[in-house]
Amino acid sequence: MSNHLAWDCQARARSTRRVAAALALALGLPACTGDDTGSSGVGANGAGGSGANGASGGAGGSGGEPYRWYPALDLATVPFHATSPVRAPDPPATTTTVHVSDAPGLVAAALVPGTEVVVDADIAGPIIVFGEVVDVDIVVPVGVTLGQLILGVISPPSRVERVRVRGSTPGTHSGGVVGLIMTPDGGDHIILDGIDLNGGTPDGLLYQLGTSGRVAIVNVRGHAAGAGSLGRASDLVVAGSTFRTSVRARSVNGFSEGWGLRHVPDRFVLYQSRIDGTRYHRVRLHPEPGATQYAYVAENTFVDPYEARILWGADVAGNGARLAGMWAHQNQIYAHTTCFTPSFEAADADLADLTGNVFHGSFTATLQQAVQDAHGPGHDYVTGNVFEAWQAPPAWPAPGDPGQIPLPPVDAQACNPALDTPVCAGPPELACTTDFECEAGMACVDDGTTSTCGPEPC
């Protein structure tokens, strides 16, 4: 297990009582330490100018090296690919197909190498596959819902390799709902393709507790009450996917965490995706000592109307680790805040090229210049960036709005009113006087001076 888990395990430890016993059997986790709040603390909040909306995305690259699981991504455009190649996972090699309709059947089939497992009925979780899972293709058709799916165990270590969880048609959004997907001992050649994720618990969508190898998340929608994903991988590509995280209030979940993607990758690519959230960063990348690690974030849309914390590359463990390079290009950022310093930065990177992006809301050129100056040579947070006034985000791109995916029921016993904190006031269109003015799952909450639509406390 890699060292970063010591400061990540507090999120994993907060499972609901419904699955806590099952997780304890599978995991055997280390003691936890606290988390960080994550902000540069440099610069001041302010609004930018005005301009026209420009939605991110597009057809993507059609160059000479399409990524196997999302061909619109041309790996030749990834700045570090020539020297540190992004490796795609291999698909499972299957020789037989088995249809299952209950948890024992799914577990038994997943333990047989070379099996395509088609799930024909809803199956409640947790579904724990104790043992090695190799060359297994799990098909979850539209209309089918699985609970928490845990593949492999930490002790004794189990091999999880060439495993895909997908919809009916590879390469398209064509699947049902899967709760939390967890690989306790990591895994290699892992593919999530065309499914919906809803956490299955408030804890998250994807947790890779051990060190993983090649992982692809493509054509996926994710709807999370709290945090999105957490893990360590050598090659992680997230493309053509949409996520909504931190949808429920801290007090409802019983914990604070609500980031979008939080990972420790050697090579990380986030491409043509959209990530919305209400707290913490949409993307957090944390380096480890002794590793050469890169990130490329391009043609995405990020939305945070409360805290404006979007992208963060930082050594939160305090061990001196640094990313070798981070590039963020052609992203559309919709970020508004009245009580945080907006954050789109990579303090602990030798090279940080965060250029050619469009910011709508609280980011300003003055702020980004100040943060760039504080982080020193090798950091560019200004060149080619456009700063505009806040405007409502565009419609969701394919595969669509994750808010359409039902969340698990609220666990009333998890309620912790002590976690209630004033919600930062949202942009003007979120101002309210009654709950009826807010979308489903939101309430008219008091930020201390005004009322704004935000996550409803318990």
C-alpha positions as CSV (number, residue, x, y, z in Angstrom):
1,M,0.0,0.0,0.0
2,S,1.5,3.4,-1.0
3,N,2.3,6.0,1.6
4,H,-0.3,8.5,0.5
5,L,-3.1,6.4,1.9
6,A,-2.1,7.4,5.5
7,W,-3.6,10.9,4.7
8,D,-6.4,9.6,2.5
9,C,-7.8,6.9,4.7
10,Q,-10.1,9.1,6.7
11,A,-12.5,9.4,3.8
12,R,-12.6,5.6,3.4
13,A,-13.2,5.0,7.1
14,R,-16.5,6.9,7.0
15,S,-18.6,4.1,5.4
16,T,-22.2,3.8,6.5
17,R,-23.0,1.2,9.1
18,R,-24.7,-0.8,6.4
19,V,-21.4,-1.7,4.7
20,A,-18.8,-1.0,7.5
21,A,-18.5,-4.6,8.6
22,A,-18.1,-5.9,5.0
23,L,-15.5,-3.3,4.2
24,A,-13.5,-4.2,7.4
25,L,-13.3,-7.8,6.3
26,A,-12.0,-6.8,2.9
27,L,-9.7,-3.9,3.7
28,G,-7.7,-3.9,6.9
29,L,-6.9,-0.1,6.7
30,P,-4.1,1.8,8.4
31,A,-4.6,4.5,11.0
32,C,-5.9,7.8,9.6
33,T,-4.6,11.3,9.8
34,G,-6.4,14.6,9.1
35,D,-7.1,16.3,5.8
36,D,-6.3,19.7,4.5
37,T,-8.4,22.6,3.3
38,G,-6.4,23.3,0.1
39,S,-5.8,26.9,-0.9
40,S,-2.9,29.0,-1.9
41,G,-4.0,31.8,0.3
42,V,-2.7,34.3,-2.3
43,G,-4.7,37.0,-3.9
44,A,-8.1,38.4,-3.4
45,N,-11.5,37.6,-4.8
46,G,-12.9,39.6,-7.6
47,A,-15.0,39.5,-10.7
48,G,-13.7,39.7,-14.3
49,G,-15.0,41.4,-17.4
50,S,-17.7,40.3,-19.8
51,G,-17.7,38.1,-22.8
52,A,-19.5,35.4,-24.7
53,N,-19.9,31.9,-23.4
54,G,-17.7,29.2,-25.0
55,A,-18.5,25.6,-24.1
56,S,-15.7,23.2,-23.9
57,G,-15.3,19.9,-25.7
58,G,-15.4,19.3,-29.4
59,A,-14.6,16.4,-31.6
60,G,-11.1,16.0,-30.2
61,G,-7.9,15.1,-31.9
62,S,-7.9,13.0,-35.0
63,G,-4.1,12.6,-35.2
64,G,-1.9,9.7,-35.3
65,E,-2.2,8.1,-31.9
66,P,-5.8,7.9,-30.7
67,Y,-6.3,6.6,-27.2
68,R,-7.7,3.1,-27.4
69,W,-10.8,3.7,-25.1
70,Y,-11.5,7.2,-26.3
71,P,-10.3,7.8,-29.8
72,A,-11.1,11.5,-29.7
73,L,-8.1,11.9,-27.4
74,D,-4.9,12.0,-29.6
75,L,-2.1,11.0,-27.3
76,A,0.3,12.9,-29.6
77,T,-1.1,16.1,-28.2
78,V,-0.3,15.1,-24.6
79,P,2.8,17.1,-23.7
80,F,4.6,14.4,-21.8
81,H,3.5,11.4,-23.9
82,A,6.7,11.3,-26.0
83,T,9.0,10.9,-23.0
84,S,6.6,9.2,-20.5
85,P,4.0,7.4,-22.6
86,V,0.4,7.1,-21.5
87,R,-0.5,3.4,-21.5
88,A,-4.0,2.2,-22.1
89,P,-5.4,-0.8,-20.2
90,D,-5.9,-4.1,-22.1
91,P,-9.4,-5.4,-22.3
92,P,-10.3,-8.7,-20.6
93,A,-9.9,-11.8,-22.7
94,T,-13.1,-13.7,-22.3
95,T,-14.2,-17.1,-23.5
96,T,-17.6,-17.6,-21.9
97,T,-20.7,-15.6,-21.0
98,V,-22.7,-16.1,-17.8
99,H,-25.9,-14.4,-16.8
100,V,-26.4,-13.6,-13.1
101,S,-29.3,-12.2,-11.1
102,D,-28.0,-12.3,-7.5
103,A,-24.8,-11.5,-5.5
104,P,-23.6,-15.1,-5.0
105,G,-23.9,-15.7,-8.8
106,L,-22.0,-12.6,-9.6
107,V,-19.2,-13.4,-7.1
108,A,-18.9,-17.0,-8.4
109,A,-18.7,-15.9,-12.0
110,A,-16.2,-13.1,-11.3
111,L,-13.8,-15.6,-9.8
112,V,-13.6,-17.6,-13.0
113,P,-11.0,-16.1,-15.4
114,G,-12.2,-15.4,-18.9
115,T,-15.8,-14.8,-18.0
116,E,-18.2,-12.1,-19.4
117,V,-20.7,-11.6,-16.6
118,V,-24.1,-10.1,-17.7
119,V,-26.1,-8.8,-14.8
120,D,-29.8,-9.4,-15.5
121,A,-31.4,-8.0,-12.3
122,D,-30.8,-5.4,-9.5
123,I,-28.4,-6.6,-6.9
124,A,-28.0,-4.9,-3.5
125,G,-24.5,-4.3,-2.1
126,P,-22.0,-4.7,-0.8
127,I,-20.9,-7.3,-3.4
128,I,-17.4,-8.5,-2.3
129,V,-15.4,-10.7,-4.6
130,F,-12.9,-12.3,-2.3
131,G,-10.0,-13.6,-4.4
132,E,-8.4,-13.0,-7.7
133,V,-10.4,-11.3,-10.5
134,V,-8.7,-11.7,-13.8
135,D,-10.0,-11.3,-17.4
136,V,-13.6,-10.5,-16.3
137,D,-16.0,-8.3,-18.2
138,I,-19.0,-7.2,-16.1
139,V,-21.9,-5.9,-18.2
140,V,-24.5,-3.8,-16.4
141,P,-27.3,-3.0,-18.9
142,V,-29.6,0.1,-18.8
143,G,-32.2,-0.4,-16.1
144,V,-30.1,-2.6,-13.8
145,T,-28.7,-1.3,-10.5
146,L,-25.8,-2.8,-8.5
147,G,-24.8,-1.8,-5.0
148,Q,-21.2,-1.4,-3.9
149,L,-18.8,-3.6,-5.9
150,I,-15.6,-4.6,-4.2
151,L,-13.1,-6.5,-6.3
152,G,-10.3,-8.3,-4.5
153,V,-8.9,-7.9,-0.9
154,I,-5.8,-6.5,0.7
155,S,-4.8,-9.4,2.9
156,P,-3.8,-11.7,1.5
157,P,-3.1,-9.6,-1.6
158,S,-5.3,-10.5,-4.6
159,R,-4.7,-10.0,-8.3
160,V,-7.3,-7.8,-10.0
161,E,-6.3,-7.6,-13.7
162,R,-8.0,-6.9,-17.0
163,V,-11.3,-6.1,-15.5
164,R,-14.0,-4.0,-17.2
165,V,-17.3,-2.8,-15.8
166,R,-19.3,-1.5,-18.8
167,G,-22.6,-0.9,-20.5
168,S,-24.1,-3.1,-23.1
169,T,-22.1,-1.4,-26.0
170,P,-18.4,-0.7,-25.4
171,G,-17.4,2.8,-26.2
172,T,-20.9,4.4,-25.6
173,H,-22.9,5.4,-22.5
174,S,-25.1,2.3,-22.5
175,G,-25.2,1.0,-18.9
176,G,-27.1,0.9,-15.7
177,V,-26.1,2.1,-12.2
178,V,-23.3,0.8,-10.1
179,G,-22.5,2.0,-6.6
180,L,-19.1,2.4,-5.2
181,I,-16.4,0.5,-7.1
182,M,-13.5,-0.4,-4.9
183,T,-10.3,-2.3,-5.6
184,P,-8.7,-2.7,-2.1
185,D,-5.4,-4.0,-3.4
186,G,-5.3,-1.7,-6.5
187,G,-5.3,-3.6,-9.8
188,D,-4.1,-3.3,-13.4
189,H,-5.9,-2.9,-16.7
190,I,-9.1,-1.6,-15.2
191,I,-11.8,-0.1,-17.4
192,L,-15.0,1.7,-16.5
193,D,-17.0,2.3,-19.7
194,G,-20.5,3.7,-20.3
195,I,-22.0,3.2,-16.9
196,D,-23.6,5.4,-14.2
197,L,-22.1,5.6,-10.7
198,N,-24.0,6.8,-7.6
199,G,-21.7,5.9,-4.8
200,G,-23.9,3.2,-3.2
201,T,-22.9,5.0,0.0
202,P,-22.1,8.7,0.6
203,D,-18.4,7.9,0.5
204,G,-17.6,8.1,-3.2
205,L,-17.7,6.5,-6.7
206,L,-14.3,4.9,-7.2
207,Y,-11.7,4.0,-4.5
208,Q,-8.5,2.3,-5.4
209,L,-6.9,1.7,-2.1
210,G,-3.7,0.0,-3.3
211,T,-1.4,1.1,-6.1
212,S,-3.1,0.5,-9.5
213,G,-1.6,0.3,-13.0
214,R,-3.5,1.3,-16.1
215,V,-7.0,2.7,-15.5
216,A,-9.5,4.2,-18.0
217,I,-12.8,5.9,-17.1
218,V,-14.7,6.8,-20.2
219,N,-18.3,7.7,-21.2
220,V,-19.3,7.5,-17.5
221,R,-21.7,9.6,-15.4
222,G,-21.1,10.0,-11.7
223,H,-23.4,11.4,-9.0
224,A,-21.9,11.6,-5.5
225,A,-23.4,12.7,-2.2
226,G,-19.8,13.4,-1.0
227,A,-16.5,12.9,-2.7
228,G,-16.0,11.5,-6.2
229,S,-12.9,9.3,-6.6
230,L,-9.7,8.6,-4.8
231,G,-6.7,6.5,-5.8
232,R,-3.1,5.8,-6.9
233,A,-2.5,4.7,-10.5
234,S,0.4,4.6,-12.9
235,D,-1.8,5.6,-15.9
236,L,-5.2,7.2,-15.4
237,V,-7.3,8.6,-18.2
238,V,-10.7,10.1,-17.6
239,A,-12.4,11.2,-20.8
240,G,-15.9,11.9,-22.1
241,S,-17.4,11.7,-18.7
242,T,-19.6,13.9,-16.4
243,F,-19.6,14.1,-12.6
244,R,-21.5,15.9,-9.9
245,T,-20.0,15.6,-6.4
246,S,-20.6,17.0,-2.9
247,V,-24.3,17.2,-3.7
248,R,-25.4,16.7,-0.1
249,A,-24.4,18.9,2.8
250,R,-21.5,18.0,5.2
251,S,-24.0,17.5,8.0
252,V,-26.1,15.1,6.0
253,N,-23.2,12.9,5.0
254,G,-21.6,13.0,8.5
255,F,-18.2,14.1,7.0
256,S,-16.9,17.1,5.0
257,E,-15.1,15.7,2.0
258,G,-16.5,16.6,-1.3
259,W,-13.8,16.8,-4.0
260,G,-14.3,15.6,-7.5
261,L,-11.3,13.6,-8.5
262,R,-8.4,13.1,-6.0
263,H,-5.5,11.0,-7.3
264,V,-1.8,10.3,-7.1
265,P,-1.0,9.4,-10.7
266,D,2.2,8.9,-12.6
267,R,0.4,9.9,-15.8
268,F,-3.0,11.6,-15.5
269,V,-5.2,12.8,-18.4
270,L,-8.6,14.5,-17.9
271,Y,-10.1,15.2,-21.3
272,Q,-13.5,16.4,-22.6
273,S,-15.3,15.9,-19.3
274,R,-17.3,18.1,-17.0
275,I,-17.1,18.1,-13.2
276,D,-19.4,20.1,-10.9
277,G,-19.3,20.4,-7.2
278,T,-20.0,22.5,-4.1
279,R,-16.9,22.2,-1.9
280,Y,-13.2,21.2,-2.1
281,H,-11.5,21.1,-5.5
282,R,-12.9,19.6,-8.6
283,V,-9.5,18.0,-9.3
284,R,-6.7,17.3,-6.7
285,L,-3.4,15.8,-7.8
286,H,-0.9,15.0,-5.1
287,P,2.7,13.8,-5.8
288,E,4.6,11.1,-4.1
289,P,8.4,11.0,-3.3
290,G,10.6,9.2,-5.8
291,A,8.1,9.2,-8.6
292,T,8.1,11.2,-11.9
293,Q,4.5,12.4,-12.3
294,Y,2.7,14.3,-14.9
295,A,-0.9,15.7,-15.6
296,Y,-2.7,16.9,-18.6
297,V,-6.1,18.6,-18.2
298,A,-7.7,19.8,-21.4
299,E,-11.0,20.7,-23.0
300,N,-13.0,20.2,-19.8
301,T,-15.7,22.2,-18.1
302,F,-15.5,22.8,-14.3
303,V,-18.3,24.3,-12.3
304,D,-18.2,25.5,-8.6
305,P,-20.6,28.3,-7.8
306,Y,-19.7,28.4,-4.1
307,E,-16.0,28.0,-3.3
308,A,-14.4,28.4,-6.8
309,R,-11.8,25.7,-6.0
310,I,-11.1,24.0,-9.3
311,L,-7.6,22.5,-9.9
312,W,-4.9,21.9,-7.3
313,G,-1.5,20.2,-7.6
314,A,0.1,20.1,-4.1
315,D,2.2,18.0,-1.7
316,V,-0.3,17.7,1.1
317,A,1.7,15.1,2.9
318,G,4.6,17.6,3.4
319,N,7.3,15.3,2.3
320,G,8.8,17.5,-0.4
321,A,7.3,15.6,-3.4
322,R,6.6,17.5,-6.6
323,L,4.9,16.9,-9.9
324,A,7.3,16.9,-12.8
325,G,4.7,18.8,-14.9
326,M,1.1,19.9,-15.1
327,W,-0.6,21.3,-18.2
328,A,-4.1,22.7,-18.2
329,H,-5.3,24.0,-21.6
330,Q,-8.6,25.0,-23.2
331,N,-10.8,24.5,-20.2
332,Q,-13.9,26.4,-19.4
333,I,-14.2,27.3,-15.7
334,Y,-17.4,28.6,-14.1
335,A,-16.4,29.6,-10.6
336,H,-18.0,32.0,-8.1
337,T,-17.2,32.6,-4.4
338,T,-17.6,35.2,-1.7
339,C,-15.6,33.4,1.0
340,F,-12.7,31.5,-0.6
341,T,-9.7,32.4,-2.6
342,P,-10.3,30.9,-6.1
343,S,-7.9,28.1,-6.8
344,F,-6.5,26.9,-10.2
345,E,-2.9,26.2,-9.4
346,A,0.0,23.7,-9.0
347,A,2.3,25.0,-6.4
348,D,4.2,21.8,-6.1
349,A,5.0,21.2,-9.7
350,D,8.4,21.8,-11.4
351,L,6.5,23.0,-14.5
352,A,2.9,24.3,-14.4
353,D,1.5,25.5,-17.7
354,L,-2.1,26.5,-16.9
355,T,-2.7,28.6,-20.0
356,G,-5.3,29.2,-22.7
357,N,-8.3,28.7,-20.4
358,V,-11.5,30.8,-20.1
359,F,-12.6,31.7,-16.5
360,H,-16.2,32.9,-15.9
361,G,-16.6,34.4,-12.4
362,S,-14.3,35.1,-9.5
363,F,-11.0,34.5,-11.1
364,T,-9.1,37.5,-12.3
365,A,-5.8,38.1,-14.1
366,T,-4.5,40.0,-11.0
367,L,-5.3,37.0,-8.8
368,Q,-3.6,34.4,-11.1
369,Q,-0.6,36.7,-11.6
370,A,-0.2,36.9,-7.8
371,V,-0.4,33.2,-7.4
372,Q,2.0,32.6,-10.2
373,D,4.5,35.0,-8.7
374,A,4.2,33.3,-5.3
375,H,4.9,29.9,-6.9
376,G,8.0,31.1,-8.7
377,P,9.7,30.2,-12.0
378,G,8.3,27.4,-14.1
379,H,4.7,28.5,-13.3
380,D,2.4,30.2,-15.9
381,Y,-1.1,30.9,-14.8
382,V,-1.8,33.9,-17.1
383,T,-0.7,33.5,-20.7
384,G,-3.7,33.2,-23.0
385,N,-6.2,32.9,-20.2
386,V,-9.4,34.9,-20.5
387,F,-11.2,36.3,-17.5
388,E,-14.9,37.1,-17.8
389,A,-17.9,37.8,-15.5
390,W,-19.9,34.9,-14.1
391,Q,-22.5,33.4,-16.3
392,A,-24.6,30.3,-16.0
393,P,-22.8,27.2,-17.2
394,P,-23.9,25.6,-20.5
395,A,-26.0,22.5,-20.9
396,W,-24.4,19.2,-19.9
397,P,-22.4,17.5,-22.7
398,A,-22.7,13.8,-23.4
399,P,-23.2,11.5,-21.6
400,G,-25.5,14.0,-19.8
401,D,-26.4,15.3,-16.4
402,P,-25.4,13.0,-13.6
403,G,-28.1,14.6,-11.5
404,Q,-30.5,12.2,-13.3
405,I,-29.0,9.3,-11.4
406,P,-30.8,8.6,-8.1
407,L,-28.6,8.9,-5.1
408,P,-28.7,6.3,-2.2
409,P,-31.2,7.1,0.6
410,V,-30.1,9.5,3.2
411,D,-28.7,7.7,6.3
412,A,-30.4,9.7,9.1
413,Q,-28.0,8.2,11.7
414,A,-25.1,9.9,9.9
415,C,-26.4,13.4,10.6
416,N,-23.9,15.6,12.3
417,P,-25.2,19.1,12.9
418,A,-21.7,20.1,14.2
419,L,-20.5,20.0,10.6
420,D,-23.0,22.6,9.5
421,T,-21.2,25.7,8.3
422,P,-22.5,28.7,6.4
423,V,-22.7,28.0,2.7
424,C,-20.8,30.6,0.6
425,A,-23.4,32.7,-1.2
426,G,-23.8,31.5,-4.8
427,P,-24.1,33.7,-7.9
428,P,-27.2,35.9,-8.3
429,E,-29.3,33.3,-10.0
430,L,-29.0,31.1,-6.9
431,A,-30.4,33.8,-4.5
432,C,-33.7,32.7,-2.9
433,T,-36.3,33.3,-0.3
434,T,-37.9,29.8,-0.1
435,D,-36.9,26.2,-0.8
436,F,-39.3,26.0,-3.7
437,E,-37.0,28.3,-5.7
438,C,-34.2,25.7,-5.6
439,E,-33.6,22.6,-7.6
440,A,-34.3,19.1,-6.2
441,G,-31.9,18.3,-3.4
442,M,-31.1,21.9,-2.6
443,A,-32.6,24.2,0.0
444,C,-32.6,28.0,0.6
445,V,-29.8,28.3,3.2
446,D,-28.4,31.3,5.0
447,D,-24.8,32.1,4.3
448,G,-24.7,34.6,7.2
449,T,-25.8,37.6,5.3
450,T,-28.0,36.4,2.4
451,S,-29.9,33.3,1.4
452,T,-28.7,31.1,-1.4
453,C,-29.7,27.8,-2.9
454,G,-27.2,25.2,-1.6
455,P,-26.9,21.7,-0.2
456,E,-29.7,21.1,2.4
457,P,-28.4,20.4,6.0
458,C,-29.9,17.7,8.1
